Amino acid sequence: MIKRNISWEIVLAGITFIGIAVYLLSNTPNSDSSSEATEWQSEGSPPSAPTPPSLPNSIVIDLQNLESLKNLEKLRNIDDLKNLQQLEFEIKNLDKLIQQHAQKDFHEESLQVGLQQLERELQKVNQNDFNVKLQDQKLYINRKYDVDESQWTEVSPGVFVYQDSFSADDFESLDFSVGFGNLNIVGNGSSNSEITLRVTGDIDDPAVIARELNIQKNLANADAKFEVTSANGSSISEKINLEATLSLPKHLALTANTSGGHITANQLKNSQKLTTSGGHITVSDLEGTTNAQTSGGHITANRVFGDIAMSTGGGHIKIQETGGNLEVKTGGGHIDIQDAEGSISAKTSGGNISSTIKSAHDQLRFTTSAGNISLSLPKDFAADLDISGTSVNLDDVFSFDGTKNRGSITGTLNGGGLPIVINCGYGNVNINAND
């Protein structure tokens, strides 16, 4: 039987890793809500989605700058990180790098040297509990377990793991689904794939899991499939928590589905369709064609490019840095799109919309039945305007030619160009310059 390691992976990009690690290992009680929630509340709106309370088997935290640290408050209560407290001293020793970076006196070479030093220090405290690897300015910390391939194994009291490793050389696509539980998906730069299932709950015998949890797989065809469901008549979904983690080649087409959990996906570069019946969806560093759907959860995205469609039955949608053709829709939540390039169609039945545009290659369309719309454009942006709302305001810095009324604006910006259509059924519209 082949022995494998179960990956508990924290991927931290650039200097932000140091700040994240120090922040997450802090023992300060959490008395405040997240910054993201504060942003929504400042508009008199519901807070953002809560982060699931337990650390998944494999996660990716890939923040690109120190400003993004404000989003980390929601991770403060993850108890699982107590296993890394022994590393806190070595990480804090590099805290000075943060200040250097913030002062813009920090160079790429210095960052690499600093992270390599951190890797060496982490290896000293490894104690056979962690594998530590530095690659492409990302630090990988893998918690080690010995398990048998394709077999449920108890790795600690009440914690059971199943793992399948296989080559995806001949795959064209992979269909990955679970009947319940959370999905964590990470693209890699190799041709290898690995699926890890982690179960906790009211179970004390791996044989019970093997009997009541069906694993169906077809990994011999170009269109591969891996599916986890409850056996007929089984109530195991009421007894256990399931975390399913998939590492796959980032250029492989993927369809992923869970009937009742959250989905995270990172570093995918082909066609990815992500569906959950009620959980939240969190994605980053996606290219190609992305389709994300949840029946009632929130959607959060960072650095997504290509043809993008995202929809939720009633949650918020928040996107930071996007380019291509973007279509987003929510049945009743807010929409926030920042640092956007390309075309946008955004619609909510009952929330606010805010967006900052860097550039566009096609029309921008924003619609809400009841809420406010705030749009920020470069002051030299050329557009044809068709704007309506209870009250409509246009920044005087723009060169405008047309008709302005209290509830509508029609005309051109900077001589005319791409269509901007805004329809606010009941609410205010504000268009400002972002330069």
C-alpha positions in Angstrom: 0.0 0.0 0.0 1.4 3.4 -1.0 1.9 5.9 1.9 1.0 9.5 1.1 1.1 12.8 2.9 -2.1 14.8 3.5 -1.5 18.4 2.6 -2.4 21.1 5.0 -1.3 24.0 2.8 -1.0 27.7 3.4 0.1 29.6 0.4 1.2 33.1 1.2 2.2 35.5 -1.5 5.2 37.9 -1.2 5.7 40.0 1.8 2.1 39.8 2.8 2.7 36.3 4.2 4.7 37.8 7.0 2.0 40.2 8.0 -0.7 37.5 7.7 1.2 35.0 9.8 1.9 37.5 12.6 -1.8 38.6 12.4 -3.3 35.1 12.5 -1.0 33.9 15.3 -2.1 36.8 17.5 -3.9 35.9 20.7 -5.8 39.2 20.9 -9.5 38.5 21.3 -11.8 39.3 18.4 -14.2 42.0 19.6 -14.7 43.8 16.3 -16.5 42.7 13.1 -14.5 42.3 9.9 -13.5 45.3 7.8 -15.5 43.9 4.9 -18.6 43.9 7.1 -17.9 47.4 8.2 -17.8 48.5 4.6 -21.2 47.1 4.0 -22.6 48.5 7.3 -21.3 51.9 6.4 -24.0 51.9 3.7 -26.6 50.7 6.1 -26.5 47.2 4.7 -26.1 43.7 6.1 -22.6 42.4 6.9 -20.5 40.2 4.7 -20.6 36.4 4.8 -19.0 34.8 7.9 -16.0 32.6 7.2 -16.5 28.9 8.0 -15.2 28.4 11.6 -12.8 25.5 10.8 -9.6 25.6 8.8 -10.0 23.4 5.7 -7.5 20.6 4.8 -5.9 22.9 2.3 -6.3 26.7 2.0 -4.8 29.5 -0.1 -4.3 33.0 1.2 -2.9 35.0 -1.6 -3.0 38.7 -0.8 -1.1 41.1 -3.0 -0.4 44.1 -0.8 -0.4 45.2 2.8 -3.7 47.1 2.3 -5.4 43.7 1.9 -4.5 42.8 5.5 -7.7 44.6 6.5 -9.7 41.6 5.2 -8.1 39.2 7.7 -10.2 40.0 10.8 -12.6 37.3 9.8 -9.8 34.6 10.1 -8.9 35.5 13.7 -11.1 32.8 15.3 -9.6 29.8 13.4 -8.4 27.7 16.3 -6.5 25.2 14.1 -3.7 27.8 13.6 -2.6 27.1 17.2 -0.4 24.3 15.7 1.7 27.0 14.2 2.4 29.0 17.3 5.8 27.6 17.6 6.7 29.4 14.4 5.6 32.8 15.7 9.0 34.0 16.9 10.7 33.3 13.6 8.0 35.1 11.7 8.0 38.1 13.9 11.7 38.5 13.4 10.9 39.5 9.8 8.4 42.1 10.8 10.8 44.8 9.9 10.4 43.8 6.3 6.8 45.0 6.4 7.9 48.5 7.3 10.5 48.6 4.6 8.0 47.5 2.0 5.5 50.1 3.2 8.1 52.8 2.8 8.8 51.6 -0.7 12.4 51.1 0.1 12.1 47.4 -0.3 13.4 45.5 -3.3 12.5 42.2 -4.8 15.9 40.7 -4.1 15.6 41.6 -0.4 12.2 40.0 -0.2 13.5 36.7 -1.6 16.4 36.7 0.8 14.1 37.4 3.7 11.7 34.6 2.8 14.5 32.1 2.3 15.8 33.0 5.7 12.3 32.4 7.1 12.1 29.0 5.4 15.4 28.0 7.0 14.1 29.1 10.4 10.9 27.2 9.9 12.8 24.1 9.0 14.6 24.2 12.4 11.3 23.9 14.2 9.9 21.3 11.8 10.0 18.5 14.4 8.6 16.1 11.7 5.2 17.8 12.0 5.5 20.1 8.9 7.0 20.2 5.5 8.1 23.7 4.6 8.8 24.8 1.0 9.5 28.2 -0.6 8.6 28.5 -4.2 7.8 31.6 -6.4 7.7 33.8 -3.3 5.1 31.6 -1.8 5.6 29.7 1.4 4.0 26.2 1.6 3.5 24.7 5.0 2.2 21.1 4.8 1.0 19.3 7.9 2.1 15.7 7.6 0.0 12.6 8.1 0.7 9.0 7.1 -2.3 7.4 5.4 -2.9 4.6 3.0 -3.9 5.4 -0.6 -7.6 5.1 -1.4 -8.5 3.9 2.1 -10.1 5.7 5.1 -7.6 6.1 7.9 -8.0 7.6 11.4 -5.2 10.2 11.6 -6.1 11.5 15.1 -9.0 10.8 17.4 -12.2 11.5 15.5 -10.4 12.7 12.3 -10.5 10.4 9.3 -8.9 10.9 5.9 -9.1 9.4 2.4 -6.7 10.3 -0.3 -6.4 9.5 -4.0 -3.4 10.5 -6.1 -3.3 10.2 -9.9 -1.8 11.6 -13.1 -4.0 13.9 -15.2 -1.8 13.8 -18.3 -4.6 12.3 -20.4 -7.5 14.3 -18.9 -9.4 17.0 -20.8 -11.7 17.8 -18.0 -12.6 16.7 -14.4 -16.1 16.6 -12.8 -15.7 16.8 -9.0 -18.7 16.7 -6.8 -19.8 16.0 -3.2 -23.3 15.5 -2.0 -22.6 17.7 1.1 -19.6 19.4 2.7 -17.1 22.0 1.6 -14.9 22.0 -1.5 -11.3 23.4 -1.6 -9.7 23.5 -5.1 -6.1 24.5 -5.9 -4.5 24.6 -9.3 -0.9 23.4 -9.6 1.8 23.6 -12.2 2.3 19.9 -12.7 0.3 17.1 -14.4 -0.5 15.4 -11.1 -3.8 15.5 -9.2 -4.6 14.7 -5.6 -8.0 14.4 -3.9 -8.2 14.5 -0.1 -11.4 13.8 1.9 -11.3 14.8 5.6 -14.1 13.7 7.9 -14.8 14.7 11.5 -17.9 14.2 13.6 -19.9 11.5 15.4 -17.9 8.6 14.0 -15.3 6.3 15.7 -14.7 3.7 13.0 -13.4 4.3 9.5 -15.3 1.2 8.4 -18.6 3.0 9.0 -17.4 5.8 6.7 -16.4 3.4 4.0 -19.8 1.7 4.2 -22.0 4.8 4.3 -20.1 7.2 2.1 -20.0 6.2 -1.6 -17.0 7.2 -3.6 -17.5 6.8 -7.4 -14.6 7.6 -9.7 -13.7 7.3 -13.3 -10.1 8.4 -13.8 -9.3 6.4 -16.9 -11.2 8.6 -19.5 -10.4 12.0 -20.9 -13.4 13.3 -19.1 -12.6 12.2 -15.6 -15.1 12.1 -12.7 -14.9 11.9 -8.9 -18.1 11.9 -6.9 -18.8 11.5 -3.2 -22.4 10.8 -2.0 -24.2 9.2 0.9 -25.1 5.6 0.5 -28.8 4.8 0.0 -30.6 5.0 3.3 -27.6 6.5 5.1 -27.9 9.5 7.4 -24.1 10.0 7.6 -24.4 13.5 6.3 -26.1 14.4 9.6 -23.3 12.9 11.6 -20.2 14.2 10.0 -18.5 17.2 8.5 -16.8 16.7 5.2 -14.0 18.7 3.7 -13.0 17.7 0.1 -9.7 19.1 -1.3 -8.6 18.9 -4.9 -5.2 19.7 -6.3 -5.2 19.6 -10.1 -3.3 20.9 -13.1 -4.3 24.6 -13.4 -4.9 24.3 -17.1 -7.5 21.5 -16.8 -11.2 22.2 -17.3 -13.1 21.7 -14.1 -16.7 21.3 -13.0 -17.2 21.3 -9.2 -20.4 21.0 -7.2 -21.5 20.6 -3.6 -25.1 20.3 -2.6 -24.7 22.1 0.7 -21.3 23.6 1.5 -18.8 26.4 0.7 -16.4 26.4 -2.3 -13.0 27.9 -2.5 -11.0 27.8 -5.8 -7.6 29.3 -6.6 -5.0 29.3 -9.5 -7.2 27.9 -12.3 -6.6 28.9 -15.9 -9.1 27.0 -18.2 -12.8 26.6 -17.8 -14.2 26.3 -14.3 -17.8 25.9 -13.3 -18.4 26.1 -9.5 -21.9 25.4 -8.1 -23.2 25.2 -4.5 -26.8 24.9 -3.4 -26.4 27.2 -0.5 -22.8 28.0 0.5 -20.4 30.8 -0.1 -18.0 30.8 -3.1 -14.5 32.4 -2.7 -12.2 32.4 -5.7 -8.9 34.0 -6.7 -6.4 34.0 -9.5 -8.7 32.6 -12.2 -8.4 32.9 -16.0 -10.4 31.6 -18.9 -14.1 31.0 -18.5 -15.5 31.1 -14.9 -19.0 30.4 -13.9 -19.9 30.6 -10.2 -23.4 29.9 -8.9 -24.8 29.7 -5.4 -28.5 29.5 -4.5 -28.1 31.8 -1.4 -24.5 32.4 -0.4 -22.1 35.3 -1.0 -19.5 35.3 -3.8 -16.0 36.9 -3.2 -13.4 37.1 -6.0 -9.9 38.4 -6.4 -8.0 38.7 -9.6 -10.4 37.0 -12.1 -10.0 37.5 -15.8 -11.7 36.3 -19.0 -15.4 35.5 -19.5 -16.9 35.6 -16.0 -20.5 34.8 -14.9 -21.4 34.9 -11.2 -24.8 34.7 -9.6 -26.4 34.2 -6.2 -30.0 33.9 -5.2 -29.7 36.4 -2.4 -26.1 37.0 -1.3 -23.5 39.8 -1.8 -21.0 39.7 -4.7 -17.6 41.3 -4.1 -14.9 41.4 -6.8 -11.5 42.9 -6.6 -9.4 43.3 -9.8 -11.1 41.8 -12.9 -10.8 42.0 -16.6 -12.7 40.6 -19.6 -16.4 40.2 -19.9 -18.1 40.2 -16.5 -21.8 39.4 -15.7 -23.0 39.3 -12.1 -26.4 39.0 -10.7 -27.9 38.7 -7.2 -31.5 38.3 -6.1 -31.2 40.7 -3.2 -27.6 41.5 -2.2 -25.1 44.2 -2.8 -22.5 44.2 -5.6 -19.0 45.7 -5.3 -16.7 45.6 -8.3 -13.3 47.3 -7.9 -10.3 47.8 -10.3 -12.3 46.6 -13.3 -11.2 46.4 -16.9 -13.4 45.2 -19.8 -17.2 45.0 -20.0 -19.6 44.7 -17.1 -23.3 43.8 -16.6 -24.3 43.9 -12.9 -27.8 43.5 -11.6 -29.4 43.2 -8.2 -33.1 43.1 -7.3 -32.6 44.9 -4.0 -29.2 46.1 -3.1 -26.5 48.7 -3.7 -23.9 48.6 -6.5 -20.5 50.2 -6.4 -17.8 49.9 -9.0 -14.4 51.5 -9.9 -13.5 51.3 -13.6 -9.9 51.4 -14.8 -10.7 50.8 -18.5 -13.4 49.2 -20.7 -13.7 47.6 -24.1 -17.5 47.3 -24.2 -20.6 48.6 -22.5 -21.0 49.1 -18.8 -24.5 48.3 -17.5 -25.7 48.5 -13.9 -29.2 47.8 -12.6 -30.9 47.8 -9.2 -34.6 47.8 -8.4 -34.1 49.4 -5.0 -30.7 50.7 -3.9 -28.0 53.2 -4.7 -25.4 53.0 -7.5 -21.9 54.5 -7.3 -19.6 54.5 -10.3 -16.0 55.8 -10.4 -14.4 56.4 -13.8 -11.2 57.9 -15.2 -11.8 61.6 -15.8 -10.8 61.1 -19.5 -13.2 58.2 -20.0 -15.2 58.5 -23.2 -18.8 57.3 -23.0 -22.4 57.7 -24.1 -24.5 58.0 -20.9 -28.1 56.8 -20.3 -28.6 57.2 -16.6 -31.8 57.1 -14.5 -32.6 57.1 -10.8 -34.4 59.0 -8.0 -31.5 61.4 -8.0 -28.6 61.4 -10.4 -25.3 63.3 -9.9 -22.3 63.6 -12.3 -18.9 64.9 -11.2 -18.2 68.3 -12.7 -14.6 67.2 -13.6 -16.0 65.3 -16.6 -16.3 67.0 -20.0 -20.1 66.4 -20.5 -22.4 67.3 -23.3 -26.1 66.5 -23.0 -29.1 66.8 -20.7 -29.1 66.7 -16.9 -32.2 66.4 -14.9 -32.7 65.5 -11.2 -33.6 61.9 -12.1 -31.8 61.3 -15.4 -28.7 62.1 -17.5 -28.3 61.5 -21.2 -25.4 62.7 -23.3 -21.7 62.1 -23.8 -18.5 62.1 -21.7 -15.4 63.4 -23.4 -16.9 63.4 -26.9 -18.7 60.0 -26.6 -17.7 56.4 -26.7 -18.7 53.2 -25.0 -22.3 52.9 -23.7 -22.8 53.3 -19.9 -26.4 52.4 -19.0 -27.5 52.8 -15.3 -31.0 52.1 -14.2 -31.8 52.7 -10.5 -35.5 52.0 -9.9 -35.6 53.6 -6.4 -32.3 55.1 -5.3 -29.5 57.5 -6.1 -26.8 57.4 -8.7 -23.4 59.0 -8.3 -20.7 59.1 -11.0 -17.3 60.4 -9.8 -13.8 60.6 -11.3 -11.2 58.2 -9.8 -8.1 60.2 -10.9 
